[in-house]
Amino acid sequence: SSSGRWPPNPEARSNLQPAIRYAWAGMVAIQREIGGRGGEGNALNNLGNAHNCLGRHQEAIEHHMRSLAIDREIGDGLGEGNSLNGLGGAYHSLDRHDEAVDHYNQALAIEREVGNRQGEGGDLNNLGLAHADLGQHAKSKRLYEQVIAGRSATLGAESSEALMAQNNLANLLDDMGQVNEAR
């Protein structure tokens, strides 16, 4: 998988253990106790992201599913997009790329519906990575180019989404043997 693991080194990943135990898991409990459904959903999503980073993909999926259920229950489109993107990331990490693409596409539709341009750029980048892993290089390339063009026009060429898409596109072109085009 071209998505890799974040954080990239074991020491940084081990630092996530206390964050999971004390911060996000504690936040879920606090939000549940005070009836903060949106906060609970957000904390569950963060907990899912942390578990995914630690390679606990099934636990990540469970937390993202719980977060998604809450987001849908309370009508939180932004949270729903984030939860779907997290699910896509967990499936991508498990090399279940078709399921990742499905969840990234659902997230993208919601991001566009709620006007979350940054989330849209992230979803397109993630879709590009998943399609590259499926061997669909032309589709992946088009997605990265869409991010670069769209982000440059609305957020500037130096937006994190555009820079990530440029990096992803260069890596894809290099993988395809198009080294000169990658430069």
Salt bridges, closest charged atoms under 4 A:
GLU40 OE2 - ARG32 NE 2.94
GLU40 OE1 - ARG37 NH1 3.08
GLU59 OE1 - HIS51 ND1 3.57
GLU73 OE1 - ARG37 NH2 2.79
GLU80 OE2 - ARG72 NE 2.88
ASP95 OD1 - HIS97 NE2 3.51
GLU99 OE1 - ARG96 NE 2.60
GLU120 OE2 - ARG112 NE 3.17
GLU120 OE1 - ARG117 NH1 3.45
ASP133 OD2 - HIS92 NE2 2.64
GLU181 OE2 - LYS141 NZ 3.02
